[in-house]
């Protein structure tokens, strides 16, 4: 389960970095907005890249080492990404096509839950 969670997290990291870079980061860099707002948004985008890669590593390390505490950390992180992503989408009444990211972590979180319960 942890290998599957790692692979899926890695896929989302790649989608974020490459597709998100083109769809979000590049337009942000060019956006005529307040410098603090633009640079903060870009900082958060880069921090998210790190978090997604870290999540991938947590699950991979848990799978290889058998250290379930690492998977628990990944579970908490992926569960938080799920809750915040879905909560924001629902709370702001945004369609799935505008803000699908939270839903992408439902299967990652489910894999982690199954893995830690074994």
C-alpha positions in Angstrom: 0.0 0.0 0.0 2.8 2.4 0.8 4.5 1.8 -2.5 1.2 2.6 -4.3 0.7 5.7 -2.1 4.2 6.8 -2.9 3.8 6.3 -6.7 0.5 8.1 -6.7 1.9 11.0 -4.6 4.9 11.1 -7.0 2.5 11.3 -10.0 0.7 14.2 -8.4 4.0 15.9 -7.7 5.0 15.6 -11.4 1.6 16.9 -12.5 1.9 19.8 -10.1 5.4 20.7 -11.2 5.0 20.3 -14.9 1.3 21.0 -15.7 0.9 23.3 -12.7 4.1 25.1 -13.7 2.6 25.9 -17.1 -0.9 26.6 -15.9 -0.3 28.3 -12.6 3.3 29.3 -11.9 4.1 30.8 -15.3 1.0 33.0 -15.5 1.6 34.1 -11.9 5.1 35.3 -12.7 3.7 37.4 -15.5 0.6 38.6 -13.7 0.3 42.4 -13.2 -0.6 42.2 -9.5 0.8 43.5 -6.2 4.4 42.2 -5.8 3.7 40.8 -2.3 0.6 38.9 -3.5 2.4 37.5 -6.6 5.6 36.5 -4.9 3.7 34.9 -1.9 1.6 32.9 -4.3 4.8 31.7 -6.2 6.4 30.9 -2.9 3.4 28.7 -1.9 3.5 27.0 -5.3 7.2 26.1 -4.7 6.6 25.0 -1.1 3.8 22.8 -2.4 6.2 21.2 -4.9 8.5 20.4 -1.9 5.6 19.0 0.2 4.5 16.7 -2.6 8.0 15.4 -3.1 8.4 14.9 0.6 5.1 13.0 0.8 6.3 10.8 -2.0 9.5 10.1 0.0 7.7 9.4 3.2 5.6 6.7 1.7 8.6 5.2 -0.2 10.8 5.2 2.9 8.0 3.6 4.9 7.6 0.9 2.2 11.3 0.1 2.1 12.2 0.5 5.8 9.0 -0.9 7.3 8.9 2.2 9.6 5.1 2.6 9.9 5.6 6.0 11.7 6.7 7.4 8.4 3.5 6.2 6.8 1.5 7.8 9.7 3.3 11.1 8.9 2.4 10.7 5.3 -1.2 9.8 6.2 -1.6 13.0 8.3 -0.1 15.1 5.5 -2.2 13.6 2.7 -5.3 13.7 4.9 -4.7 17.4 5.6 -4.2 18.1 1.9 -7.4 16.2 1.2 -9.4 18.1 3.9 -8.1 21.5 3.1 -8.5 21.0 -0.7 -12.0 19.6 -0.6 -13.0 22.0 2.2 -11.9 25.0 0.3 -13.5 23.9 -2.9 -16.8 23.2 -1.2 -16.6 26.3 1.1 -16.0 28.6 -1.8 -18.5 26.8 -4.0 -16.0 26.1 -6.8 -16.5 23.4 -9.4 -14.3 20.4 -9.5 -12.7 21.6 -12.8 -11.4 24.8 -11.0 -10.0 23.2 -7.9 -9.7 19.4 -8.2 -6.5 19.1 -6.1 -8.0 18.0 -2.8 -9.9 15.1 -4.4 -6.6 13.8 -5.9 -5.4 13.0 -2.4 -8.5 10.8 -1.5 -6.9 7.7 -3.0 -3.5 8.5 -1.5 -5.0 8.9 1.9 -7.1 5.7 1.5 -4.0 3.7 0.5 -2.2 5.1 3.6 -5.1 4.2 5.9 -5.2 0.6 4.6 -1.4 0.4 4.9 -1.2 1.5 8.5 -4.1 -0.7 9.5 -2.4 -3.8 8.3 
